[in-house]
């Protein structure tokens, strides 16, 4: 799925989280991802509010923890506990981006950085919550328009600083983000908001061609009189991601099974839609294999280089294929404290095997026992299981 953001009034962690919740990310699953970090003393709600003439969702974090300063190491540890793994990876990248910028600004090692304004519980909830919501919405590409910057100054633990704040300016530079004036006083773009864009690999530019699936608005805390303080978001599929794909193939007769297995893992980690191997017979009656890779057009070149590099093949075949794709979404079922993702389509739902295997190993249960518990939970929630 493609996510398009229009930060015409700026962006912050809570605005982005609110927009994703408004797009349909299930808040219970977002809360479960945050709870997986071990963080306590917080509550996340999605409150419908009005900002100017627009209805939006305000992701409000209520906390009993008054601590506003934590070490970067502590925040990285919390973010790394999130589950599933892709959520933790994105959250850690966001925290690390902030920590590295602060380390440069204050000329200290990253492991000695203490984060002040962004060291509170609400920041971790926003960061992990956004990472979880992107995962739950199956977002694989983020596009963003120019970021509107406010003017004036901001009060920090280091005194009065100009806007954009030094950390925000450094992150904007790292992201090579286009900026414009919001025409209002005050901070509109926060380090957390920019760090999340960086961590998600956001591409800056015009809105991409896509078929819309949902629209949403995330509310900022302030209510500006002449400009709705919201972050508009669109969720959709491009024609390429929906149907047009590239099929990459090469025949090899001198590559070991270990290398081929490693190659498949590398291709899928690199963003291939699918990768598989079939046994064939080649000239001189040699047993061999064909490596097949299905990739979106924008990922095909990287996949081709990986196939050639890992196999040593001197050539490959590329063809365009049509792949109709049905809509799908992901939820999470808790099995004795172990999250198991469930992929839902129009005709049924199926637990993710890797999550089932991890839960089974941790609990000392057979795979089928964990699968049955997940399916029973889905049945209790009246989920259509005809596709299983």
C-alpha positions as CSV (number, residue, x, y, z in Angstrom):
1,X,0.0,0.0,0.0
2,X,1.0,3.6,-0.7
3,X,0.7,6.3,2.0
4,X,0.6,9.9,0.9
5,X,1.0,12.7,3.5
6,X,0.4,16.4,3.0
7,X,2.0,18.3,5.9
8,X,0.6,21.7,4.9
9,X,0.3,22.5,8.6
10,X,3.3,20.5,9.7
11,X,3.8,17.1,11.1
12,X,4.4,15.6,14.6
13,X,4.3,12.1,16.0
14,X,0.8,12.4,17.3
15,X,-0.5,14.0,14.1
16,X,0.9,11.1,12.1
17,X,-0.5,8.5,14.5
18,X,-3.9,10.1,14.4
19,X,-3.9,10.1,10.6
20,X,-3.0,6.4,10.5
21,X,-5.8,5.6,13.0
22,X,-8.2,7.6,10.9
23,X,-7.2,5.5,7.9
24,X,-8.2,2.4,9.7
25,X,-5.3,1.1,11.7
26,X,-7.0,-0.9,14.6
27,X,-6.2,1.0,17.8
28,X,-6.3,-2.2,19.9
29,X,-3.5,-3.7,17.9
30,X,-1.5,-0.5,18.0
31,X,-1.9,-0.5,21.8
32,X,-0.8,-4.2,21.9
33,X,2.4,-3.3,20.0
34,X,3.2,-0.5,22.4
35,X,2.5,-2.7,25.4
36,X,4.9,-5.2,24.0
37,X,7.8,-2.8,24.8
38,X,7.1,-3.2,28.5
39,X,6.3,0.5,28.9
40,X,3.7,1.1,31.6
41,X,1.7,4.0,32.9
42,X,0.2,5.2,29.7
43,X,-3.1,5.2,27.8
44,X,-3.7,5.8,24.1
45,X,-7.1,7.1,22.8
46,X,-8.3,8.2,19.4
47,X,-10.5,11.2,19.9
48,X,-12.6,12.7,17.1
49,X,-12.0,16.5,17.2
50,X,-12.5,19.5,14.9
51,X,-9.7,21.6,13.7
52,X,-11.1,24.6,11.8
53,X,-13.8,23.2,9.5
54,X,-12.3,19.6,9.4
55,X,-13.0,16.6,11.5
56,X,-9.8,14.7,12.5
57,X,-8.5,12.1,14.9
58,X,-6.4,13.3,17.8
59,X,-4.1,10.5,19.1
60,X,-4.0,11.4,22.8
61,X,-1.5,9.9,25.1
62,X,-2.3,10.2,28.8
63,X,0.6,9.2,31.1
64,X,1.2,9.2,34.9
65,X,4.9,9.3,34.3
66,X,6.2,12.8,34.6
67,X,9.7,11.9,33.4
68,X,10.6,14.0,30.3
69,X,14.3,13.0,30.1
70,X,15.6,9.6,29.2
71,X,18.9,8.3,27.7
72,X,18.9,7.4,24.1
73,X,20.0,3.9,25.1
74,X,16.9,3.5,27.2
75,X,14.6,4.6,24.4
76,X,16.3,2.4,21.9
77,X,15.9,-0.6,24.3
78,X,12.2,0.1,24.7
79,X,11.7,0.5,20.9
80,X,13.6,-2.7,20.2
81,X,11.2,-4.7,22.4
82,X,8.2,-4.0,20.1
83,X,6.7,-6.8,18.2
84,X,6.4,-7.9,15.5
85,X,10.0,-7.4,14.3
86,X,9.3,-4.9,11.5
87,X,7.6,-2.6,14.0
88,X,10.7,-2.7,16.3
89,X,13.0,-2.1,13.3
90,X,11.2,1.1,12.2
91,X,10.8,2.4,15.8
92,X,14.5,1.8,16.5
93,X,15.5,3.6,13.3
94,X,13.4,6.6,14.3
95,X,14.9,6.8,17.8
96,X,18.4,6.3,16.5
97,X,17.9,9.1,13.9
98,X,17.0,11.5,16.7
99,X,19.9,10.3,19.0
100,X,22.5,10.7,16.3
101,X,21.4,14.2,15.5
102,X,21.4,15.2,19.2
103,X,24.9,13.6,19.6
104,X,26.3,15.7,16.8
105,X,24.6,18.9,18.1
106,X,26.0,18.4,21.6
107,X,29.3,16.8,20.6
108,X,28.9,13.7,22.7
109,X,28.8,10.0,21.9
110,X,25.4,8.6,21.0
111,X,25.5,6.2,24.0
112,X,25.8,9.3,26.3
113,X,22.9,11.3,24.8
114,X,20.0,12.2,27.0
115,X,16.8,13.3,25.2
116,X,14.8,15.9,27.0
117,X,11.6,17.1,25.3
118,X,11.4,13.8,23.4
119,X,12.3,11.6,26.3
120,X,8.9,11.1,27.7
121,X,6.5,8.1,27.6
122,X,4.3,9.9,25.0
123,X,7.2,9.9,22.5
124,X,7.7,6.2,22.7
125,X,4.0,5.6,22.4
126,X,3.9,7.9,19.3
127,X,6.9,6.2,17.7
128,X,6.0,2.6,18.3
129,X,2.3,3.4,17.6
130,X,3.2,4.8,14.2
131,X,5.5,1.9,13.4
132,X,2.7,-0.5,14.3
133,X,0.0,1.3,12.4
134,X,2.1,1.4,9.2
135,X,2.6,-2.3,9.6
136,X,-1.0,-3.0,10.2
137,X,-2.1,-1.0,7.2
138,X,0.5,-2.9,5.1
139,X,2.2,0.3,4.0
140,X,5.3,-0.4,1.9
141,X,5.9,3.1,0.5
142,X,5.5,6.5,2.1
143,X,5.3,9.7,-0.1
144,X,5.2,13.2,1.4
145,X,4.7,16.7,0.2
146,X,6.7,19.8,1.4
147,X,6.8,20.3,5.1
148,X,5.3,23.6,6.3
149,X,7.5,25.3,8.9
150,X,6.4,27.7,11.5
151,X,8.4,30.8,12.5
152,X,9.6,32.3,15.8
153,X,11.2,30.5,18.7
154,X,10.6,27.6,21.0
155,X,11.4,27.1,24.7
156,X,13.5,24.1,25.5
157,X,15.7,22.7,28.3
158,X,18.5,24.5,26.6
159,X,16.8,27.8,26.6
160,X,15.1,29.8,23.8
161,X,15.9,28.4,20.3
162,X,15.0,29.5,16.8
163,X,12.6,27.6,14.7
164,X,13.0,25.1,13.2
165,X,14.6,23.8,16.3
166,X,18.3,22.6,15.7
167,X,17.3,18.9,15.9
168,X,14.5,19.4,13.5
169,X,16.7,21.4,11.1
170,X,19.4,18.6,11.2
171,X,16.8,15.9,10.6
172,X,15.2,17.8,7.7
173,X,18.7,18.1,6.2
174,X,19.3,14.4,6.6
175,X,16.0,13.6,4.9
176,X,16.6,16.1,2.1
177,X,13.1,17.2,2.7
178,X,11.5,20.1,0.8
179,X,10.2,22.8,3.1
180,X,7.9,25.8,2.8
181,X,6.5,28.4,5.2
182,X,3.3,27.7,7.1
183,X,2.7,31.4,7.6
184,X,2.1,31.0,11.3
185,X,4.2,31.4,14.5
186,X,5.2,28.4,16.5
187,X,6.6,24.9,16.0
188,X,4.8,23.0,13.3
189,X,7.4,20.3,12.5
190,X,8.8,18.2,15.4
191,X,11.9,16.0,15.5
192,X,9.7,13.0,16.2
193,X,7.6,13.6,13.1
194,X,10.6,14.0,10.8
195,X,12.4,11.0,12.3
196,X,9.4,8.8,11.6
197,X,9.5,10.0,8.0
198,X,13.2,9.2,7.8
199,X,12.7,5.7,9.4
200,X,9.9,4.9,7.0
201,X,12.0,5.8,4.0
202,X,9.6,8.6,2.9
203,X,10.0,9.9,-0.7
204,X,9.4,13.6,-1.1
205,X,7.6,15.0,-4.1
206,X,4.2,15.2,-5.8
207,X,1.4,12.8,-5.0
208,X,2.0,9.5,-6.8
209,X,-0.7,8.0,-9.2
210,X,-2.7,5.6,-7.2
211,X,-6.2,4.1,-6.6
212,X,-7.5,5.5,-3.3
213,X,-8.6,3.1,-0.6
214,X,-9.0,5.5,2.4
215,X,-8.5,9.0,3.5
216,X,-7.8,10.4,7.0
217,X,-6.8,13.4,9.1
218,X,-4.5,13.5,12.1
219,X,-5.1,16.4,14.5
220,X,-2.4,18.5,16.1
221,X,-2.9,19.8,19.7
222,X,-3.3,23.4,18.7
223,X,-6.3,24.8,17.0
224,X,-5.2,27.5,14.6
225,X,-7.9,30.1,13.6
226,X,-7.0,30.4,9.9
227,X,-5.5,27.0,9.0
228,X,-6.8,23.6,10.2
229,X,-4.0,22.1,12.2
230,X,-4.3,18.6,10.7
231,X,-2.2,16.2,8.7
232,X,-4.1,14.8,5.7
233,X,-3.3,11.3,4.6
234,X,-4.3,9.1,1.7
235,X,-4.0,5.4,1.4
236,X,-4.0,3.7,-1.9
237,X,-2.5,1.3,-4.5
238,X,-0.7,2.3,-7.6
239,X,-1.6,0.6,-10.9
240,X,1.9,-1.0,-10.8
241,X,1.6,-2.4,-7.3
242,X,-1.9,-3.6,-8.0
243,X,-1.3,-5.6,-11.2
244,X,1.8,-4.8,-13.3
245,X,4.9,-6.7,-12.0
246,X,8.3,-7.8,-13.3
247,X,9.2,-11.5,-13.5
248,X,12.9,-12.1,-13.3
249,X,14.4,-15.6,-14.1
250,X,17.7,-17.3,-14.6
251,X,18.9,-20.9,-14.9
252,X,21.8,-22.1,-12.8
253,X,23.5,-25.5,-12.7
254,X,26.5,-24.8,-10.5
255,X,25.0,-23.1,-7.4
256,X,24.6,-25.0,-4.1
257,X,21.3,-25.4,-2.3
258,X,22.7,-23.3,0.6
259,X,23.4,-20.4,-1.7
260,X,20.0,-20.6,-3.4
261,X,18.2,-20.7,0.0
262,X,20.2,-17.7,1.1
263,X,19.3,-15.9,-2.1
264,X,15.6,-16.3,-1.6
265,X,15.8,-14.9,1.9
266,X,17.8,-11.9,0.6
267,X,15.4,-11.2,-2.2
268,X,12.3,-11.2,0.1
269,X,14.1,-9.0,2.6
270,X,14.9,-6.6,-0.2
271,X,11.3,-6.2,-1.1
272,X,10.6,-8.8,-3.8
273,X,6.9,-9.7,-3.8
274,X,7.8,-13.4,-4.2
275,X,10.8,-15.6,-4.9
276,X,10.9,-19.3,-5.6
277,X,13.1,-22.0,-7.2
278,X,12.1,-24.9,-9.6
279,X,14.2,-27.9,-10.5
280,X,14.9,-28.3,-14.3
281,X,17.1,-30.3,-16.7
282,X,19.6,-28.4,-18.8
283,X,21.9,-29.2,-21.7
284,X,24.1,-32.3,-21.4
285,X,21.4,-33.7,-19.1
286,X,22.6,-31.6,-16.2
287,X,20.2,-31.2,-13.2
288,X,19.7,-27.5,-12.5
289,X,17.4,-24.9,-11.1
290,X,15.5,-21.8,-12.2
291,X,15.4,-18.9,-9.9
292,X,12.2,-16.9,-10.2
293,X,11.6,-13.5,-8.7
294,X,8.4,-11.4,-8.8
295,X,9.0,-7.7,-8.1
296,X,7.3,-4.4,-8.5
297,X,8.9,-2.4,-11.3
298,X,10.7,0.0,-9.0
299,X,12.4,-2.9,-7.1
300,X,13.3,-5.0,-10.2
301,X,16.7,-3.5,-10.8
302,X,17.9,-4.2,-7.2
303,X,16.5,-7.7,-7.4
304,X,18.3,-8.4,-10.7
305,X,21.6,-7.2,-9.2
306,X,21.2,-9.4,-6.2
307,X,20.4,-12.5,-8.4
308,X,23.5,-11.9,-10.6
309,X,25.8,-11.2,-7.7
310,X,24.8,-14.2,-5.6
311,X,24.5,-16.8,-8.3
312,X,27.3,-15.6,-10.6
313,X,25.0,-16.1,-13.5
314,X,26.0,-14.2,-16.7
315,X,22.4,-13.3,-17.7
316,X,18.7,-13.4,-16.8
317,X,15.3,-13.0,-18.3
318,X,12.9,-10.1,-17.6
319,X,9.2,-10.1,-18.5
320,X,6.2,-8.0,-17.6
321,X,3.3,-9.9,-16.0
322,X,-0.1,-9.0,-14.7
323,X,-0.8,-9.8,-11.0
324,X,-4.3,-8.9,-9.9
325,X,-4.1,-8.4,-6.1
326,X,-7.1,-8.6,-3.7
327,X,-7.3,-6.2,-0.7
328,X,-5.9,-7.4,2.5
329,X,-5.3,-6.3,6.1
330,X,-3.4,-7.6,9.1
331,X,-4.5,-8.0,12.7
332,X,-2.8,-9.5,15.7
333,X,-4.0,-12.3,18.1
334,X,-2.4,-12.7,21.5
335,X,-1.5,-16.3,22.5
336,X,-0.3,-16.2,26.1
337,X,1.6,-13.0,25.6
338,X,3.0,-13.9,22.1
339,X,1.6,-11.9,19.2
340,X,0.5,-13.8,16.1
341,X,-0.2,-11.8,13.0
342,X,-3.3,-12.8,10.9
343,X,-3.6,-11.9,7.3
344,X,-7.3,-11.2,6.3
345,X,-8.5,-11.2,2.7
346,X,-12.0,-11.1,1.1
347,X,-12.4,-14.9,1.5
348,X,-10.8,-15.7,4.8
349,X,-8.0,-15.2,7.2
350,X,-4.7,-17.1,7.9
351,X,-2.2,-16.9,10.7
352,X,1.4,-16.0,9.8
353,X,3.5,-19.2,10.0
354,X,6.6,-17.5,11.4
355,X,4.6,-16.0,14.3
356,X,2.9,-19.3,15.0
357,X,6.3,-21.1,15.0
358,X,7.8,-18.5,17.4
359,X,4.9,-18.8,19.8
360,X,4.9,-22.6,19.6
361,X,8.6,-22.7,20.4
362,X,8.3,-20.2,23.3
363,X,5.3,-22.0,24.8
364,X,6.5,-25.6,24.2
365,X,3.4,-26.4,22.1
366,X,2.9,-28.1,18.7
367,X,2.4,-25.8,15.7
368,X,-1.2,-27.1,15.2
369,X,-2.1,-26.3,18.9
370,X,-1.1,-22.6,18.5
371,X,-2.9,-22.4,15.1
372,X,-6.1,-23.8,16.6
373,X,-6.0,-21.3,19.4
374,X,-5.6,-18.5,16.9
375,X,-8.5,-19.8,14.8
376,X,-10.7,-20.2,17.8
377,X,-10.0,-16.6,18.8
378,X,-11.0,-15.5,15.3
379,X,-14.1,-17.5,15.4
380,X,-15.1,-15.9,18.7
381,X,-14.7,-12.6,16.9
382,X,-16.9,-13.8,14.0
383,X,-14.1,-13.6,11.5
384,X,-14.8,-15.3,8.1
385,X,-12.5,-18.3,7.9
386,X,-13.8,-19.8,4.6
387,X,-10.4,-19.2,3.0
388,X,-8.6,-21.5,5.5
